Amino acid sequence: MPTEAAPKRPIESRTVTVGGVDLHLRICGGGAPPLILLHGLGGDSTSWTLNQRPLAAVRQVIALDLPGHGRSAREVGDGTVPSLGALLTQLPDRLGIDRFHLLGLSYGAGVAMDLAGRIPGRVLSLTVVSATGLGPEVNIAFIRGYLRAETPEAMRPHLEMLFHDPRKINDAMVGYALAGRADPAFRACVGRITDANFLDGGQRFNYARQIVRHPFPVHLVWGREDRIVPVAHAEKLESDLPVHIIDGVGHMPNAEAADAFNRLVGTLLAAADARP
């Protein structure tokens, strides 16, 4: 996203090597325990522009460019969510972090669930937003259309699917998206991930049973009007996990309702920090 949220806390750009893959990070704030943010498919660490600085008021917030995305290496291995979750188990040690909060959006939520299941003793809380990995359906036409778009006119309708109110998609956002997908290596990586994890509009991975067994707090956050991953996946989950549905927003509540999202996440993290 081209605009930054106040207050203007500095953001440090850093690259670390994990399992032979160079990963780019945007780090803001200080204090423990930190929060790690994982963006959605086709996005990057700037997906959290309206969230990272506000959430960094009381803790360090680390936004990662997932492999193949942003300024990270164009290396995704077999492209599957489990392979990425396994790779990221090394990240906390590379950053010198013991325990941390974890928050993922969409495809990044699936990765977050896989990662949390591999190192549960190090995760203080898990928040998944508009999550893949909890039901069968997903709108693959969105990501394929995003990858094919060559002009602002072709890109705009795909970006509008992310928000309930399409008027919030401005020309700067469209231009930023076109610039990001102009790299053929990026398109190849996202295409490989799509093919590896989604088939005929369905999802090849599911963590619905796993997340109910975690020893740490797990929260589901969804926009009521999500057109990419149905909110029904959260509503039909057979568990007592807290589900926070934000009315009047789509697939990216962190951007479309940033203030409400930041307040909610801040409250959830503070409650998890207060646990004995």
C-alpha positions as CSV (number, residue, x, y, z in Angstrom):
1,M,0.0,0.0,0.0
2,P,1.4,3.4,-0.9
3,T,0.3,5.3,2.2
4,E,1.6,4.9,5.8
5,A,-0.3,5.1,9.0
6,A,0.5,7.4,11.9
7,P,2.3,7.7,14.2
8,K,5.5,7.6,12.2
9,R,7.5,5.1,14.2
10,P,10.5,4.1,12.2
11,I,10.4,0.8,10.3
12,E,13.7,-1.1,9.9
13,S,14.3,-3.2,6.8
14,R,16.2,-6.3,7.4
15,T,17.1,-9.5,5.5
16,V,17.7,-12.9,7.2
17,T,18.6,-16.2,5.7
18,V,16.4,-19.1,6.7
19,G,17.1,-22.6,5.3
20,G,19.1,-21.1,2.5
21,V,16.3,-18.6,1.6
22,D,16.7,-14.9,2.0
23,L,13.7,-13.4,3.7
24,H,13.0,-9.7,3.9
25,L,11.4,-8.2,7.0
26,R,10.0,-4.9,8.1
27,I,10.4,-4.4,11.8
28,C,8.8,-1.7,13.9
29,G,8.7,-0.9,17.6
30,G,10.4,-2.6,20.5
31,G,9.5,-4.7,23.5
32,A,8.5,-8.2,24.1
33,P,6.7,-10.4,23.3
34,P,6.9,-9.6,19.6
35,L,4.2,-10.1,17.0
36,I,5.0,-11.8,13.6
37,L,2.7,-10.9,10.7
38,L,2.3,-13.2,7.6
39,H,0.5,-11.7,4.6
40,G,-1.7,-13.3,2.0
41,L,-0.9,-14.8,-1.4
42,G,0.3,-12.2,-3.9
43,G,0.8,-9.6,-1.2
44,D,3.9,-8.6,0.8
45,S,4.8,-7.0,4.1
46,T,3.3,-3.7,3.1
47,S,-0.1,-5.4,3.3
48,W,0.2,-4.4,7.0
49,T,0.9,-0.7,6.4
50,L,-2.2,0.4,8.3
51,N,-1.6,-2.0,11.2
52,Q,2.1,-2.4,11.9
53,R,2.8,1.0,13.4
54,P,-0.3,1.2,15.6
55,L,0.3,-2.4,16.9
56,A,4.0,-1.5,17.5
57,A,3.0,1.1,20.2
58,V,3.5,-1.6,22.9
59,R,5.6,-4.3,21.2
60,Q,7.9,-5.2,18.4
61,V,6.0,-6.0,15.2
62,I,7.7,-8.0,12.5
63,A,6.1,-8.1,9.0
64,L,7.6,-10.8,6.8
65,D,7.8,-11.0,3.0
66,L,7.0,-14.7,2.5
67,P,9.2,-16.6,0.1
68,G,8.5,-15.6,-3.5
69,H,6.9,-12.3,-2.5
70,G,8.0,-8.7,-2.0
71,R,11.8,-8.4,-1.5
72,S,12.3,-12.0,-0.4
73,A,14.0,-14.6,-2.6
74,R,12.1,-16.1,-5.5
75,E,12.3,-19.5,-4.0
76,V,9.2,-21.4,-2.8
77,G,10.4,-25.1,-3.0
78,D,7.4,-27.3,-3.7
79,G,5.1,-24.4,-2.9
80,T,3.0,-26.2,-0.3
81,V,1.8,-24.6,2.9
82,P,3.4,-27.4,5.0
83,S,6.8,-26.9,3.4
84,L,6.7,-23.2,4.1
85,G,5.5,-23.7,7.7
86,A,8.5,-26.1,8.2
87,L,10.9,-23.5,6.7
88,L,9.7,-20.8,9.0
89,T,10.3,-22.8,12.2
90,Q,13.9,-21.5,11.9
91,L,12.9,-17.9,11.8
92,P,12.5,-17.2,15.6
93,D,16.0,-18.4,16.3
94,R,17.4,-16.4,13.4
95,L,15.8,-13.3,15.0
96,G,16.8,-14.2,18.5
97,I,13.2,-14.5,19.6
98,D,12.1,-17.0,22.2
99,R,8.2,-16.8,22.3
100,F,6.0,-14.7,20.1
101,H,2.5,-13.9,18.9
102,L,1.6,-15.0,15.4
103,L,-1.0,-13.4,13.0
104,G,-1.7,-14.5,9.5
105,L,-4.0,-13.3,6.7
106,S,-5.6,-15.6,4.1
107,Y,-2.9,-17.8,2.7
108,G,-0.6,-16.4,5.4
109,A,-3.1,-17.6,8.0
110,G,-2.8,-21.2,6.6
111,V,1.0,-20.9,6.9
112,A,0.6,-19.5,10.4
113,M,-1.5,-22.4,11.5
114,D,1.0,-24.9,10.1
115,L,3.9,-23.1,11.8
116,A,2.1,-22.8,15.1
117,G,1.5,-26.6,15.1
118,R,5.2,-27.3,14.6
119,I,6.5,-25.1,17.5
120,P,3.5,-24.7,19.8
121,G,5.7,-24.2,22.9
122,R,7.0,-20.9,21.4
123,V,3.7,-19.4,20.3
124,L,1.8,-17.2,22.8
125,S,-1.3,-16.6,20.6
126,L,-2.5,-17.3,17.1
127,T,-4.8,-15.0,15.3
128,V,-6.0,-16.0,11.8
129,V,-7.7,-13.5,9.5
130,S,-9.9,-14.5,6.5
131,A,-8.1,-17.8,6.8
132,T,-7.4,-20.5,4.2
133,G,-7.1,-23.9,5.7
134,L,-10.4,-24.1,7.5
135,G,-12.8,-25.2,4.8
136,P,-13.0,-26.4,1.2
137,E,-13.8,-23.4,-0.9
138,V,-11.6,-20.5,-2.1
139,N,-11.9,-18.0,-4.9
140,I,-9.1,-19.1,-7.2
141,A,-10.4,-16.9,-10.0
142,F,-9.3,-13.9,-8.0
143,I,-5.6,-14.8,-7.8
144,R,-5.4,-16.1,-11.4
145,G,-7.1,-12.9,-12.6
146,Y,-4.6,-10.8,-10.5
147,L,-1.7,-12.6,-12.1
148,R,-3.0,-12.1,-15.6
149,A,-3.9,-8.4,-15.3
150,E,-1.7,-6.2,-17.5
151,T,-3.5,-2.9,-17.3
152,P,-5.2,-0.8,-14.6
153,E,-8.6,-1.5,-16.2
154,A,-7.9,-5.3,-15.9
155,M,-6.4,-5.1,-12.4
156,R,-9.0,-2.9,-10.7
157,P,-12.0,-5.4,-10.7
158,H,-9.8,-8.1,-9.1
159,L,-8.6,-5.7,-6.3
160,E,-12.2,-4.6,-5.7
161,M,-13.0,-8.2,-4.8
162,L,-10.9,-7.8,-1.7
163,F,-13.0,-5.0,-0.2
164,H,-16.8,-4.8,0.4
165,D,-16.7,-1.2,-0.7
166,P,-14.9,-1.1,-4.1
167,R,-14.6,2.7,-3.9
168,K,-11.8,2.2,-1.4
169,I,-9.6,0.9,-4.2
170,N,-7.8,3.9,-5.6
171,D,-5.5,4.5,-8.5
172,A,-2.4,4.3,-6.3
173,M,-3.3,0.9,-5.1
174,V,-3.9,-0.4,-8.6
175,G,-0.6,1.0,-9.8
176,Y,1.2,-0.6,-6.8
177,A,-0.4,-4.0,-7.5
178,L,0.6,-3.8,-11.2
179,A,4.2,-2.9,-10.4
180,G,4.4,-5.8,-7.9
181,R,3.2,-8.5,-10.3
182,A,5.3,-7.2,-13.3
183,D,8.2,-9.5,-12.3
184,P,7.9,-12.8,-14.2
185,A,9.7,-14.6,-11.4
186,F,7.1,-13.4,-8.9
187,R,4.2,-14.5,-11.1
188,A,5.8,-17.9,-11.4
189,C,6.2,-18.3,-7.7
190,V,2.6,-17.3,-7.0
191,G,1.4,-19.6,-9.7
192,R,3.4,-22.5,-8.3
193,I,2.0,-21.8,-4.8
194,T,-1.6,-21.6,-6.2
195,D,-1.2,-24.9,-8.1
196,A,0.4,-26.7,-5.1
197,N,-2.3,-25.6,-2.6
198,F,-5.5,-25.0,-4.5
199,L,-7.3,-27.3,-7.0
200,D,-10.5,-26.6,-8.9
201,G,-11.5,-23.9,-6.4
202,G,-10.7,-26.1,-3.4
203,Q,-8.0,-26.2,-0.7
204,R,-5.6,-29.0,-0.3
205,F,-4.8,-28.3,3.3
206,N,-6.9,-28.1,6.4
207,Y,-6.0,-27.2,10.0
208,A,-9.5,-27.1,11.5
209,R,-8.9,-30.1,13.8
210,Q,-5.4,-29.0,14.8
211,I,-6.1,-25.5,15.9
212,V,-8.7,-26.5,18.5
213,R,-6.0,-28.5,20.4
214,H,-3.5,-25.7,20.8
215,P,-2.4,-24.8,24.4
216,F,-2.4,-21.0,23.6
217,P,-5.3,-18.7,22.6
218,V,-6.5,-18.9,19.1
219,H,-8.8,-16.3,17.5
220,L,-10.5,-16.2,14.1
221,V,-11.2,-12.8,12.5
222,W,-13.3,-12.4,9.4
223,G,-15.0,-9.8,7.3
224,R,-18.7,-10.5,6.9
225,E,-18.6,-9.8,3.2
226,D,-15.5,-11.8,2.3
227,R,-15.7,-12.9,-1.4
228,I,-12.4,-14.8,-1.4
229,V,-12.7,-17.2,1.5
230,P,-16.3,-17.7,2.9
231,V,-17.0,-16.5,6.4
232,A,-19.0,-19.7,6.7
233,H,-15.7,-21.5,7.3
234,A,-15.5,-19.8,10.7
235,E,-19.2,-20.0,11.5
236,K,-19.3,-23.7,10.9
237,L,-16.2,-24.6,12.7
238,E,-17.0,-27.2,15.3
239,S,-15.2,-25.7,18.2
240,D,-15.5,-23.1,20.9
241,L,-12.7,-20.9,19.5
242,P,-13.6,-17.2,19.5
243,V,-14.8,-15.9,16.2
244,H,-14.7,-12.1,15.6
245,I,-16.7,-11.1,12.5
246,I,-16.5,-7.5,11.4
247,D,-19.6,-6.4,9.5
248,G,-19.4,-4.4,6.3
249,V,-15.9,-5.4,5.3
250,G,-14.5,-8.0,2.9
251,H,-11.4,-10.2,2.7
252,M,-9.0,-7.6,4.2
253,P,-10.5,-6.2,7.4
254,N,-7.0,-5.1,8.4
255,A,-7.1,-2.6,5.6
256,E,-10.8,-1.9,5.1
257,A,-11.6,-1.4,8.8
258,A,-8.0,-0.8,10.1
259,D,-8.9,1.1,13.2
260,A,-11.4,-1.5,14.4
261,F,-9.0,-4.3,13.4
262,N,-6.1,-2.7,15.3
263,R,-8.2,-2.2,18.5
264,L,-9.4,-5.8,18.3
265,V,-5.9,-7.3,17.8
266,G,-4.4,-5.1,20.5
267,T,-7.0,-6.3,22.9
268,L,-6.4,-10.0,22.0
269,L,-2.7,-9.7,22.4
270,A,-2.9,-7.9,25.7
271,A,-5.2,-10.6,27.1
272,A,-2.8,-13.3,25.9
273,D,0.1,-11.5,27.5
274,A,-1.8,-11.3,30.8
275,R,-2.2,-15.1,31.0
276,P,-0.2,-16.8,33.7
